[in-house]
Amino acid sequence: MKTDISKSDGSFRTHKSISPEEILAAGGATAFGRRSGKNNETLIKALENLPKPEPFTEEEWTDLMADLEKDK
């Protein structure tokens, strides 16, 4: 028996599950996003406000390369 993934088991109580049919009925992904208050501008703004990723230190890079070499 297939699991019905559209029903919440409590794992994601804050997230409503939306089916592809509901998105298509709304007019597609772009129209659905607009209707639910999401758009490219808010996404871009959120991505720009993320903290900058920190590069590996020289020691971390050396360790990583050594691990990769061992796993070959």
Secondary structure, 3 states (H helix, E strand, C coil): CCCCCCCCCCCCCCCCCCCHHHHHHCCCHHHHHHHCCCCHHHHHHHHHCCCCCCCCCHHHHHHHHHHHHHHC
